[in-house]
């Protein structure tokens, strides 16, 4: 398996990605999968792990940094723009269509965490994506509006919108706007703020378990008002007859979002549970990633071969 650094355009913003190509002989162009990273993640973390593992199964894959984040371009840094994130996935598909080793009629998408929601939206409006899968899918807008478990007091998000409004005003006056810090200083503080889910996120992103220097530690406050009216699941019925696989951990506090999206799908679909796994377990824990990758490889082999 060969990894190559590539650069491609997304609505005028250069994105940096890692292209994974199998070394095994092929009789012709291969099926390919675009892999999107979690919110605040980078291509070297969970997305890169899944991209590499699927390349070992014979797929050409690409994991890339979202616009405004990681090694990719875009100002301001730390902007989480749902519309742009959907565009980034479509741009990655466009890039794959230029590669001679890729069968352009057999391109799929895999979204992890926030990219799960983005991948569903990109597939709904992008007919070049022939099959879509998610792991620990989250609609990032729902998570900020309703909380990871869906029970957050609505006043919390209203307060965040107030902060976003103030940040825009500060910036308009030529001053340095405040930022939305994503992680507290300690795991204990993360647990107080977000329970076990918050503590897990801290452990993955802020300790040697999964930490990466380019992983986002903050979002710009205007990211919040861009999420206010975004709904990653609204267009799921437009996926139509294209196959959908959603993988979730049985202990994931966010699993209700996979269930909600799954219920909206009208075509061939499967919700596959990884017993004992939490949301973040599926980022890197081998005992949970292994069955997820096995299921994904089977899904993309069968669903993309049907399009050949």
N, C-alpha and C positions, 0 to 999 in steps of 0.2 A: 504494500500500500504506500502510495506516494502522496505527500502533503506539499501543496504549492500555494504560496501567498499570491492573491489576486486582488485587483482593484477594479471596481465597476461603478457606474453612475446610477444614482437614485434621485430623480427630480433635481438634478444639478449638484448633488452632494456626492463626493467620492466615498464609497464604502470599501472597507478592507475585509477580505475574507480568506479563509483557508479552504482550498479545494482538495478533496481527498479522492484519489483515483486508485482503484484496485490494480495490483500488479499481475494478477492471474490473466492468462490469455482470454481473449474474447473474439467471437466470430463476427461481431459488428458493434454498433453503438450500444451503450448500456442504458438501463434505466437510471434515473437520478432523483435525488431527494434534497430539497432545500431545508435546512434546519435552523430554526429561529431560537435565540437565547431567551432566558427568563428576564423579567424586568430587573434592571441594575446589573445584569450579568454581562459577560463578554464571551467571545467565541472560544476562548481557551478553557472555559469551564464546562458546564453540562452540555451545551450545544456541541462543543468539540468532541466530547466523549461519545455522544450518540452518533455524530457524523463519522467518526473513526470506526466505531463498531459496525455501522451499516456498510461502510466501505469494505470492511473485512468480509461482508456477506455478498459482495459483488456489485454494489451500487456506487455510482459517482455521487459524491455528496459535497455540500458546501455549507459551512458555518461562517457567519459574518457578524461584525459589530454593527449595531444599529446606528443610524445617523445621530450625530451629536454625542456619541458615546464611544468608548474604547479607542481604537486606532482610526476609526472613520472620521470624516470631516463633519462640518456643521457647527454653526454658532447660533445661540449660546451653547456652551458645554453643559451637559446634564439635562437637556430638554428631553422629556418623554412625551412625544407627540403621537397619539394613536394613529392618526391619518398617515403620518410619515412612516410609522412602523409597518403599516399595511403596504404602503408603497415600496418600502425596502424589500419585502418578501417578493413582490411582483418583479422588482428590479433584479433580484437574484435569479428568478426564473428566466428573465430576459437574458441574463448573462449565460446561463446554462444552454440556452438555445443557440449560442454562438460557438459552442464547443463541439468539435468533431467526434469526441468520444461519447457524446450524450445523444440518446434517442429522444428527439424533441416531442414525440408522441407518448413518452413514458416518463413524465416528470411528476413527482409527488412533493408534498410539503409535510413537515413535521414541526409542530410548535410545542415548546416546553414552557410551562407556567404562563406568563403574560403572552408569550408568543403563541400559546395554544389558542387564545382568543383571537389574536391577530391573524393566525394561519387560517382560522375558520372564515374570517372576513375577507381575507385575500383570495381564498378559494371561491367564496360565494360570487365575487366579482371578477374572477380570473379563470377563464375556461381552459387555459393551458395547464392548470394544475389538475391532474387526472384522478388523484386520490389524496386524502388528507388524514393525518393522524395527530393526536395530541398526547402529551404526557403531563399530568398534574395541571390540566388546563385551568387558566384563570382569565376572566375578563378584568383587566387591570382597573377599568373604570368602576365596575361593581365592587372590587376589593376596596378601593378608596372610598366609595360612597357608602358601602354597607358593612365593610370589615371582612376579614378573611373568613369568618364563620357566618356572615350574613346578618348578625344581630347588633351591629353598631348603631348607637344613637344617631339619628339624622343630624342632630345639632353639631356633631363632630365635623362632618363634611361641610356644613354651612360655615363653620369657623375657618376651615381650610380655604374656602372660597373667599372669605373676607381677607385672609392673608395673601391670597393670589392677587386680589384686586389692589391691595396696598403695594405689593411688589411691582405691579405694572405702573402704578402712579410714581413710585420712587424712580423707576427706570426712565420714565418719560421726562422726569425733571433732570436727567443727566447724572443721577447718583447711582451708587452701587446697590443693586437690589439684594435683599436677603435670599438665602437658599433654604430648601427643605432638606434637612439632614435625615438620611434614611435609617441610620443605625445609632443607638445610644452607645455609651462608652463601655458598658459591661454587659455580660450575658444576663446577669440578674436584673438589670434595668430593662433589657429586652423582654424578659419573661413577664415583668410587671406590666409592661405596655402591651404585649401581644401574646401572653401565655406561652404554651409550649411551641406554638408555631413561630412566634417571635424569637424565642430562644434558639430554635433550629436555624432560622434564617441568619441570626447573628453568628452561630457556630460555623455555618457554611461560608458566609461571605467575609467574616472578620477574623477567622482563625486559620491556622495552616491547613485545615481540612480542605477548604476550597478557595481560600483568599487569592485574589489576583490584583496587582497594583492598578490595573486599568478598570477594574470593576467599579461601577458608579457608587459613590458614597453619599451622593446628594442628587436631587432633582431641582430644577428651577421651579419656583412657585407657579408660574404660568402653565406648567405642565398640568396642574390641578384643574384649572378651568377648561383646558382642552379635553380633559377626561369627563367633564360634567355632562356633556351631551352625547358622548360616545357609547355605543352599545355593540360589543363584539358579536353578540348572539342574534341580533335582530335579523340579520340576513342569512342565517343558517339554512332556512328553507330553499334559498337559491342554489345551494350546493346540489340539490336535485338528486339525480341518479348516480352521482359519483360516490365511490365508497368512502366511508368515514369510520375510523377507529379511534376511540377515546380510552386512554389508559389512566387509571387513578389508583392511588393507594387506599386500602380499606380503612386506614387510620387518618387519612388526610382531612384536615378541618375544612379544606377548600373543595372537597369532592362534590358538594352540592352544586357547584358551578358546572362541573362536567355533566352531572345529571340533567341540569336545566338545558344546557346546549344540546345534549343527546336527545332530549324529548322534542326539541324543535326540528330535528333532522327528519326528512321525509323519504330519503333513499336508503340503500343498503348501509347498515350501521351496526356497530358493536361497541358496548361499554365493557371494558375488560379490567377486572379488579386484580391488583397485586396484593395478596393477603399479607397483612401485618405492616405494610409500608405507609409511612407518612408522606406528606407533600414533598418535603425536601429529601427524604430517603431516595426518591427516584431520580435525584440529580446525580448521585455518585455511589450509593451503597451497592456493592457488587451483587449481593444476594437478591436485590430487587431489580437492579438494572439488567441483569442477565435475562430473566424471563421477559422483561419489557422489550429488550432488543430482539429476542427470539420471536416474540409476537409481532413486532414491527416488521421484521424481515419477511416473515410469512405473509403478512398483510400486503406489503408493497410488492412482493414478488407476484402474488396472485392478482391483485387489483391492477397493477401496471401492465402485466402480461396480457390481461384482457383487452387492453387498449392497443396492443401491438398490431 
